[in-house]
Every structure is written in structure tokens, then in C-alpha cells.
Amino acid sequence: MAILRAVPPAPTAAVSPLAGYGILLGGQTIGKGRNVILSTLHKSLKEKVPVLRRCFSGATLRPICCSSATGDYPLLADARVIYGVAPAMGHNRESHPESHFRVPAIVDALEKMELDSKSRVNEVFQLQSVKPASLEDIMLVHTKSYVTGLEKAMDKASEQGLIYIEGSGPTYATSTTFQESLVAAGVGIALVDAVVDASKITKNPPTGFALIRPPGHHAIPKGPMGFCVFGNIAIAARYVQRVHQLKRVFIIDFDVHHGNGTNDAFYDDPDIFFVSTHQDGSYPGTGKADEIGAGAGEGATLNLPLPGGSGDFAMRTVFEDVIAPCAQRFKPDIILVSAGYDAHVLDPLANLQFTTSTYYTLASSIKQLAQHLCGGRCVFFLEGGYNLQSLSHSVADSFRAFLGEPSAASQFDNPAILYEEPLEKVKRSIQQIKHLHSL
């Protein structure tokens, strides 16, 4: 497993608003304020000529490794999945559910199931290193006082080993938390760049997956919350609007907990549609059905609390009756996904009954939705998921869905532990949402 090494970011004032990564293909660079020259690319695609792929920092033009693990350089357009890994190994508290074991467990599963870049050279591509997000990137969502205050708090964390940055908890920080959180956000940004650039040369770009931590969807603009430090998906959404001029962003959050941070960041924004499915009454207690946005953004926030015990039937119905129609009406330029795997029946922090099969279906359906509505532009961001076995198996099956391969869920799911879903409650919840949002 390649571990990303944190690199100190350049001072904020020196970083261009368009700083990011371009993809060098056949000698031509695509993206971020540069002229797009496609003739060489189209010729390379047509002739299937292997070309060197490297990533460059938009601020310095310093090359960073973007190659496959084997040293081969498949065309970006040939890949079906592109992923980045930021395990934040220094950000850890003993016995805490949001631990440094989470991302390595996923990577190990991908390797064992031969779904990683080493096993699938032409289909699965891993970013080997990325530039951390700049402070400017982070402050597209978070206040300057929070960001600078957290950076200063690292001295205290170095002295004490571990501090709490959200009152008495549950969000903690170690001496590496600030820098590793910048790396996590940077992976999301790099994947957005790669997927958007690929969509310019192929109608079927790879689906991106940011295997990162700390997670982000609870982090509010003014501070951390619920294990989350920076709002990774919110930062990527603002970045894609600013750098790629993709105005309309559709965010799907299927974590078992309400993504209150993402919700708050875009509550009055009509150009970012946020839809969250989550267990009713779970942490943090927000995300009621009548929270639909405010001002110009009224109607662009959809919260669907699911009753405890909801499972595969509930989620399939919600996707078909609510999520897909909303996306079709919104007409997004890109779809971003807060992919929390803690709604799994085996997860210890909630009480829903999703299975590996549920997550396969979700991944497949979202990929198809992106292909139909926005040229296949879609990036997943890891959020929750605290049973290492169900987390890793479910992410692996999501990769299978992206690859268009059959699910292996039958090897992992145990129907005997499931119980009857509260179907009438689910139907009433869906009808309420359809009425509120005129679906």
C-alpha cells in the first residue's frame, strides 16, 4: 500500500485560485486555466498508443507521480475507476471507531480481491501522491478563524499527544491532524480534476473514489464535528465550480448519519443540490424532512430520515422514487457522493439494515445516473463505516459496480441476521418527501 506523505503547502498568498492538477497526455496539458489541445489526445485514443501520464501542480508546474503501481501508463480514458488513498495514519485515538485501521482495511481488501491498480492495470488507476489542499481551498467552505485556529492547535496536540477539538468530543486531533486533513481534501480535489479532465476526451470517464480520512460531512463552516475535521466533499464542490466552471453540483449522502456540515454549507445555494438519507433520530439530530433549504436555495436541500430497521428495499425505493427524479430535474454538471458505509447491518453505530448488496446497487445506480445526466462525471468520498469487515467488503463491491462486474455480495451477506423492514413507515416517509418537493 502506498502511503501519501504530507508536503507543507505553499503560503496561501502564493497559491493561484486555479492551482490544481492538469493531466499530461501525449505532451499536451489539460485543465485549470490552460489551453486545451485535443488533436494529439484524440489520435492517441484512436490508435490506443500508451502515453505517459503525469500530474502537475498548477501553481509550480512541479510534476507529481500519477502513474500506476506497476509502472505502466494506461490511458486515463481506458480506466473505469480512479482512486486515491489518504489513510491519515497519525490521526488516531486508541479504541476510537474512527481509527487509522479503516482505510488500510479497504486497501487490503481491494488487493486480496484483485480490484486494485496492481491487478487491474488498464481498468483501475491509483493516484500515487497528491498535493495537499491549500488553505485557500479549505476556506472556500470553512472560516479563516477556524482553519488558522486549528493549525495553531497542533502545537498543543504535539505537547499533549491528543486533544479534543470539539468541546469534550467526539472529534479529536493529534499533532498530524491538520496536515493529514489537508491531504485528505487534496485527494478529493485531485480526483475531481482527473475525472473532469477525462470527461473531456471520453464519454465514459472513470468513477473516482477518495479513500480518505478524517471524514468530512459533519464538519461545519465554523468548526469540526462528529469525527470530521474539514468538509472534504463540500470543498470539492466549491472547487469544481470555481476551477472547472461546472456550476450545478448534485451531492448524494447515504451515510447513516445526517451530513449536517454539507447541509449547512449550501443551505441557501440553488446551484448545489444536497440530498441525504439517514437514520431518523440518529446523530447529530438534524436533517428533518422539512429542512429544504432557505432563500434562493429553498428546495435544493432534501433530507429523508429513514426509520430504524430500513434496509435494501427502502434504499432501492428511495433511489428510484426520490433521488433519481430529483437529479433528473436538477440537471447536474457533476455528481459527488458522501459514501458512508455505516448503514450496514453489521455496523456498531446505528440501526439500519443495508447490506453489501445494497451498496453495490447504490454504486451501480449512481454511476448510471451520472452517465445519463452529466457525462459520467462522478466522485465518491469515504465518510463513515466502522465495522472493518463490512466496510471493506462494501467498498470492494462498489468497485465491482464501477467496473460493471457482478456483485460478490452473496459471499459476505448473511440474510439470516436480517429482520422485516418497517415498510409502511418507509412508504410514509417517501410520500412526505415527494409532497414537499413536488416529485
C-alpha positions as CSV (number, residue, x, y, z in Angstrom):
1,M,0.0,0.0,0.0
2,A,1.4,3.4,-1.0
3,I,1.2,5.9,1.9
4,L,0.8,9.5,0.9
5,R,3.4,11.7,2.5
6,A,2.2,15.1,3.6
7,V,4.0,18.0,2.0
8,P,3.8,21.5,3.6
9,P,1.6,23.7,1.4
10,A,2.8,26.9,-0.2
11,P,1.7,30.1,1.6
12,T,-1.9,31.0,0.8
13,A,-1.0,34.2,-0.9
14,A,1.3,32.4,-3.4
15,V,-1.3,29.9,-4.5
16,S,-3.4,30.7,-7.5
17,P,-7.1,30.3,-7.3
18,L,-6.7,27.9,-10.2
19,A,-4.0,25.9,-8.6
20,G,-4.7,22.2,-9.1
21,Y,-3.6,19.4,-11.4
22,G,-3.5,19.0,-15.1
23,I,-3.1,15.7,-16.9
24,L,-0.2,15.5,-19.3
25,L,-1.2,13.2,-22.2
26,G,0.9,12.9,-25.3
27,G,2.7,16.1,-24.5
28,Q,-0.4,18.2,-24.0
29,T,-1.7,19.5,-20.7
30,I,-5.4,19.7,-19.9
31,G,-7.2,21.8,-17.4
32,K,-7.1,24.7,-14.9
33,G,-6.7,27.8,-17.0
34,R,-4.6,26.2,-19.7
35,N,-5.5,25.9,-23.4
36,V,-6.9,22.6,-24.2
37,I,-5.3,20.9,-27.2
38,L,-7.2,17.7,-28.2
39,S,-5.8,16.6,-31.5
40,T,-2.9,14.6,-30.1
41,L,-5.2,13.1,-27.5
42,H,-7.8,12.0,-30.0
43,K,-5.1,10.4,-32.1
44,S,-3.7,8.6,-29.1
45,L,-7.1,7.4,-28.1
46,K,-8.0,6.2,-31.6
47,E,-4.7,4.4,-32.1
48,K,-4.5,3.1,-28.5
49,V,-1.0,4.3,-28.1
50,P,0.3,4.1,-24.5
51,V,1.2,7.6,-23.4
52,L,2.9,8.9,-20.3
53,R,0.5,10.3,-17.7
54,R,1.8,12.7,-15.0
55,C,0.1,15.2,-12.8
56,F,1.4,18.7,-12.4
57,S,0.8,21.3,-9.7
58,G,-0.9,24.3,-11.3
59,A,1.0,26.7,-9.0
60,T,4.5,25.4,-9.7
61,L,4.3,23.0,-12.6
62,R,6.2,20.6,-10.4
63,P,5.5,17.0,-11.6
64,I,4.0,14.6,-9.1
65,C,3.6,10.9,-9.6
66,C,0.3,9.9,-11.0
67,S,1.4,6.5,-12.5
68,S,0.0,3.1,-12.0
69,A,1.7,1.0,-9.3
70,T,3.3,-1.3,-11.9
71,G,5.0,1.5,-13.8
72,D,2.7,1.1,-16.8
73,Y,0.8,4.1,-18.0
74,P,-2.6,3.3,-19.3
75,L,-4.7,6.0,-20.9
76,L,-6.9,7.8,-18.5
77,A,-9.8,7.3,-20.9
78,D,-9.4,3.5,-20.6
79,A,-9.7,3.4,-16.8
80,R,-13.1,2.6,-15.2
81,V,-12.1,3.5,-11.7
82,I,-9.6,6.1,-10.4
83,Y,-8.9,6.3,-6.6
84,G,-6.7,8.0,-4.1
85,V,-5.6,6.9,-0.7
86,A,-5.1,9.1,2.4
87,P,-5.2,6.9,5.5
88,A,-4.1,9.6,8.0
89,M,-2.1,7.1,10.0
90,G,-1.0,9.7,12.5
91,H,-4.6,10.8,13.2
92,N,-5.7,8.1,15.6
93,R,-7.0,7.6,19.1
94,E,-6.9,4.1,20.7
95,S,-10.2,2.3,20.7
96,H,-11.9,5.1,18.8
97,P,-14.2,3.9,16.0
98,E,-12.8,6.4,13.5
99,S,-9.4,4.9,13.6
100,H,-6.4,4.6,11.3
101,F,-7.3,0.9,10.6
102,R,-10.2,1.9,8.4
103,V,-8.6,2.9,5.1
104,P,-5.9,0.2,5.2
105,A,-8.6,-2.4,5.7
106,I,-10.2,-1.3,2.5
107,V,-6.9,-1.2,0.6
108,D,-6.1,-4.7,1.8
109,A,-9.5,-6.0,0.6
110,L,-9.1,-4.5,-2.8
111,E,-5.7,-6.2,-3.1
112,K,-6.9,-9.6,-1.9
113,M,-9.9,-9.4,-4.3
114,E,-7.7,-8.2,-7.2
115,L,-9.6,-5.0,-7.6
116,D,-6.7,-2.6,-7.1
117,S,-4.4,-0.9,-9.6
118,K,-1.8,-3.6,-9.4
119,S,-4.3,-6.3,-10.5
120,R,-6.3,-4.2,-13.0
121,V,-3.6,-2.1,-14.7
122,N,-5.8,-0.9,-17.6
123,E,-9.0,-0.6,-15.6
124,V,-8.2,0.7,-12.1
125,F,-5.9,3.6,-11.6
126,Q,-4.5,4.9,-8.3
127,L,-3.1,8.3,-7.7
128,Q,0.2,7.7,-6.1
129,S,0.6,11.1,-4.5
130,V,-1.2,14.4,-4.5
131,K,-0.6,18.0,-3.3
132,P,-2.4,18.8,-0.1
133,A,-5.3,21.2,-0.4
134,S,-4.3,24.8,0.0
135,L,-5.6,27.0,2.8
136,E,-7.5,28.8,0.1
137,D,-9.2,25.6,-1.0
138,I,-10.2,24.9,2.6
139,M,-11.5,28.4,3.1
140,L,-13.9,28.1,0.2
141,V,-16.0,26.3,2.9
142,H,-14.5,27.0,6.3
143,T,-14.0,30.2,8.1
144,K,-10.5,31.6,8.3
145,S,-10.7,31.7,12.1
146,Y,-11.4,28.0,12.3
147,V,-8.7,27.0,9.9
148,T,-5.9,29.1,11.4
149,G,-7.0,28.2,14.9
150,L,-6.8,24.5,14.1
151,E,-3.4,25.0,12.6
152,K,-2.2,26.7,15.8
153,A,-3.7,24.0,18.0
154,M,-1.3,21.5,16.5
155,D,1.4,22.8,18.9
156,K,-0.8,21.8,21.9
157,A,-1.5,18.5,20.3
158,S,2.2,17.9,19.9
159,E,2.7,18.6,23.6
160,Q,-0.2,16.5,24.9
161,G,-0.3,13.8,22.2
162,L,-4.0,14.1,21.7
163,I,-6.5,16.9,22.2
164,Y,-10.3,17.3,21.7
165,I,-11.2,20.0,19.2
166,E,-15.0,19.7,19.6
167,G,-15.6,20.5,23.2
168,S,-15.4,17.3,25.1
169,G,-15.6,15.2,22.0
170,P,-16.0,13.1,19.9
171,T,-13.7,14.8,17.5
172,Y,-10.0,14.5,18.4
173,A,-6.7,15.8,17.0
174,T,-3.1,14.7,17.1
175,S,-0.1,16.6,16.0
176,T,-0.6,15.4,12.4
177,T,-4.3,16.0,12.1
178,F,-4.1,19.4,10.4
179,Q,-1.7,18.3,7.7
180,E,-3.3,14.9,7.1
181,S,-6.7,16.7,6.8
182,L,-5.2,18.9,4.1
183,V,-4.0,15.7,2.3
184,A,-7.5,14.1,2.5
185,A,-9.1,17.2,1.0
186,G,-6.3,17.3,-1.6
187,V,-7.1,13.8,-2.7
188,G,-10.7,14.7,-3.4
189,I,-9.6,17.7,-5.4
190,A,-7.2,15.7,-7.4
191,L,-9.8,13.1,-8.2
192,V,-12.3,15.8,-9.3
193,D,-9.6,17.2,-11.6
194,A,-8.8,13.7,-13.1
195,V,-12.5,12.8,-13.7
196,V,-13.4,16.1,-15.2
197,D,-10.4,16.1,-17.5
198,A,-11.1,12.5,-18.5
199,S,-14.7,13.6,-19.4
200,K,-13.3,15.9,-22.0
201,I,-11.8,13.1,-24.0
202,T,-14.2,10.2,-23.4
203,K,-17.9,9.8,-22.9
204,N,-17.3,7.2,-20.3
205,P,-14.7,8.6,-17.8
206,P,-13.7,6.7,-14.7
207,T,-15.6,7.0,-11.5
208,G,-13.5,8.5,-8.7
209,F,-13.2,7.3,-5.2
210,A,-11.4,9.2,-2.4
211,L,-10.4,6.6,0.2
212,I,-9.7,9.2,2.8
213,R,-9.9,10.2,6.4
214,P,-10.7,12.1,8.6
215,P,-14.2,12.0,7.1
216,G,-15.9,15.4,6.4
217,H,-19.6,15.6,6.1
218,H,-20.3,16.7,9.7
219,A,-17.7,19.5,9.7
220,I,-19.5,22.8,9.8
221,P,-18.1,26.0,8.3
222,K,-17.1,27.3,11.7
223,G,-15.6,24.1,13.1
224,P,-15.2,20.3,13.4
225,M,-17.9,17.9,14.4
226,G,-18.7,14.2,14.6
227,F,-15.2,12.8,13.8
228,C,-14.9,15.3,10.9
229,V,-12.3,18.0,10.5
230,F,-12.7,19.6,7.1
231,G,-15.7,19.2,4.8
232,N,-14.0,17.2,2.0
233,I,-16.9,16.9,-0.3
234,A,-18.1,20.5,0.3
235,I,-14.6,21.7,-0.5
236,A,-14.5,19.7,-3.7
237,A,-17.9,21.1,-4.7
238,R,-16.8,24.7,-4.4
239,Y,-13.5,23.8,-6.1
240,V,-15.3,22.3,-9.1
241,Q,-17.5,25.3,-9.5
242,R,-14.6,27.7,-9.2
243,V,-11.9,26.0,-11.2
244,H,-13.8,23.9,-13.8
245,Q,-16.8,26.2,-14.1
246,L,-19.2,23.3,-13.5
247,K,-22.0,25.2,-11.9
248,R,-24.6,22.7,-10.9
249,V,-23.4,20.1,-8.4
250,F,-25.6,17.2,-7.1
251,I,-24.5,15.7,-3.8
252,I,-25.8,12.4,-2.6
253,D,-25.1,11.5,1.1
254,F,-26.0,7.9,2.0
255,D,-24.2,7.8,5.3
256,V,-26.3,6.6,8.2
257,H,-25.9,10.0,9.9
258,H,-27.1,13.3,8.5
259,G,-24.4,15.2,6.7
260,N,-25.2,18.4,8.6
261,G,-22.0,20.1,7.6
262,T,-22.6,19.8,3.9
263,N,-26.2,20.7,4.5
264,D,-25.3,23.9,6.3
265,A,-22.6,24.9,3.8
266,F,-25.0,25.0,0.8
267,Y,-28.4,25.6,2.5
268,D,-29.1,28.8,0.6
269,D,-27.3,27.9,-2.6
270,P,-29.6,27.0,-5.6
271,D,-26.7,25.6,-7.6
272,I,-25.8,22.8,-5.2
273,F,-28.5,20.2,-4.6
274,F,-27.9,18.2,-1.4
275,V,-29.8,15.0,-0.7
276,S,-29.3,13.0,2.4
277,T,-30.7,9.7,3.5
278,H,-30.0,8.9,7.2
279,Q,-31.5,7.1,10.1
280,D,-34.2,9.1,11.8
281,G,-33.2,10.2,15.3
282,S,-29.5,9.4,14.9
283,Y,-26.5,11.7,15.5
284,P,-26.5,14.7,15.2
285,G,-30.3,15.0,15.4
286,T,-30.5,17.2,12.3
287,G,-31.8,16.5,8.8
288,K,-35.6,16.7,9.3
289,A,-37.8,16.3,6.3
290,D,-38.9,20.0,6.4
291,E,-35.3,21.2,6.2
292,I,-35.4,22.0,2.5
293,G,-33.1,25.0,2.1
294,A,-33.6,28.7,2.5
295,G,-33.7,31.9,0.4
296,A,-32.6,31.2,-3.2
297,G,-31.7,27.7,-2.1
298,E,-35.1,26.7,-1.0
299,G,-35.9,23.3,-2.5
300,A,-32.3,22.5,-3.2
301,T,-31.9,20.6,0.1
302,L,-33.7,17.2,0.5
303,N,-33.5,15.3,3.8
304,L,-35.1,11.9,4.1
305,P,-34.9,10.4,7.6
306,L,-35.3,6.6,7.4
307,P,-36.9,4.7,10.2
308,G,-34.7,2.3,12.2
309,G,-34.6,-1.1,10.5
310,S,-34.8,0.2,7.0
311,G,-32.7,-1.8,4.5
312,D,-32.3,-2.8,0.9
313,F,-36.0,-2.3,-0.1
314,A,-36.1,1.1,1.5
315,M,-33.0,2.3,-0.2
316,R,-33.9,0.9,-3.6
317,T,-37.3,2.6,-3.4
318,V,-35.8,5.9,-2.2
319,F,-33.4,6.0,-5.1
320,E,-36.0,5.2,-7.7
321,D,-38.7,7.4,-6.4
322,V,-36.7,10.3,-4.9
323,I,-33.0,10.6,-5.7
324,A,-33.2,9.8,-9.5
325,P,-36.1,12.1,-10.2
326,C,-34.5,15.0,-8.2
327,A,-31.3,14.6,-10.2
328,Q,-33.1,14.4,-13.5
329,R,-35.0,17.6,-12.7
330,F,-31.8,19.4,-11.3
331,K,-29.7,18.5,-14.4
332,P,-26.3,18.5,-12.7
333,D,-22.9,19.0,-14.2
334,I,-21.3,16.6,-11.8
335,I,-22.4,14.2,-9.1
336,L,-20.4,13.9,-5.8
337,V,-21.2,11.2,-3.2
338,S,-20.7,11.2,0.5
339,A,-20.2,7.4,0.7
340,G,-20.8,6.3,4.3
341,Y,-20.9,2.6,4.9
342,D,-22.2,2.7,8.5
343,A,-25.8,2.0,7.5
344,H,-24.7,-1.7,7.1
345,V,-26.5,-4.1,9.3
346,L,-23.2,-5.1,11.0
347,D,-22.1,-1.5,11.8
348,P,-22.0,-0.8,15.5
349,L,-23.0,2.9,15.4
350,A,-26.5,2.7,14.0
351,N,-29.6,0.6,13.4
352,L,-30.2,0.2,9.6
353,Q,-30.1,-3.0,7.6
354,F,-28.1,-2.1,4.5
355,T,-26.0,-5.0,3.1
356,T,-23.1,-5.3,0.8
357,S,-25.7,-5.9,-2.0
358,T,-27.4,-2.6,-1.1
359,Y,-24.1,-0.7,-1.6
360,Y,-23.4,-2.5,-4.9
361,T,-26.8,-1.4,-6.1
362,L,-26.3,2.2,-5.0
363,A,-22.9,2.4,-6.6
364,S,-24.2,1.0,-9.9
365,S,-27.3,3.2,-9.9
366,I,-25.3,6.4,-9.2
367,K,-22.8,5.6,-11.9
368,Q,-25.6,5.1,-14.4
369,L,-27.2,8.3,-13.3
370,A,-24.0,10.2,-13.8
371,Q,-23.6,8.7,-17.3
372,H,-27.1,9.7,-18.2
373,L,-27.1,13.2,-16.8
374,C,-23.6,14.7,-16.6
375,G,-21.2,12.8,-18.9
376,G,-20.2,10.2,-16.3
377,R,-18.6,12.8,-14.0
378,C,-18.9,11.3,-10.5
379,V,-16.6,11.1,-7.5
380,F,-17.2,9.2,-4.2
381,F,-15.8,10.4,-0.9
382,L,-15.4,8.0,2.0
383,E,-17.4,9.0,5.1
384,G,-18.4,6.6,7.9
385,G,-18.2,2.8,8.3
386,Y,-16.8,1.3,11.5
387,N,-17.1,-2.4,11.1
388,L,-13.9,-3.1,9.2
389,Q,-15.2,-6.2,7.5
390,S,-18.5,-4.8,6.3
391,L,-16.8,-1.5,5.3
392,S,-14.1,-3.2,3.2
393,H,-16.4,-5.7,1.6
394,S,-18.9,-3.0,0.7
395,V,-16.3,-0.6,-0.8
396,A,-14.9,-3.5,-2.8
397,D,-18.4,-4.3,-4.2
398,S,-18.8,-0.7,-5.1
399,F,-15.6,-1.0,-7.2
400,R,-17.2,-4.1,-8.9
401,A,-20.2,-1.9,-9.7
402,F,-18.0,0.8,-11.2
403,L,-16.2,-1.9,-13.3
404,G,-19.6,-3.3,-14.5
405,E,-18.9,-6.7,-12.9
406,P,-21.3,-8.9,-10.9
407,S,-21.6,-8.3,-7.2
408,A,-19.9,-10.7,-4.8
409,A,-22.3,-9.8,-2.0
410,S,-23.6,-13.3,-1.7
411,Q,-20.1,-14.3,-0.3
412,F,-20.4,-11.8,2.5
413,D,-24.1,-11.1,3.3
414,N,-26.0,-13.3,5.8
415,P,-29.8,-13.0,5.2
416,A,-30.4,-14.9,8.4
417,I,-29.5,-11.8,10.5
418,L,-32.0,-9.5,8.7
419,Y,-35.4,-8.8,10.0
420,E,-38.5,-7.3,8.4
421,E,-38.2,-3.8,7.3
422,P,-40.8,-1.2,8.5
423,L,-42.2,-0.8,5.0
424,E,-45.3,1.2,5.9
425,K,-43.1,3.8,7.8
426,V,-40.7,3.9,4.8
427,K,-43.6,4.5,2.4
428,R,-45.0,7.3,4.5
429,S,-41.6,9.0,4.7
430,I,-41.2,8.8,1.0
431,Q,-44.6,10.2,0.3
432,Q,-43.9,13.1,2.7
433,I,-40.8,13.9,0.8
434,K,-42.5,13.6,-2.6
435,H,-45.1,16.0,-1.4
436,L,-42.6,18.6,0.0
437,H,-40.5,18.5,-3.2
438,S,-43.3,18.1,-5.7
439,L,-42.0,14.9,-7.1
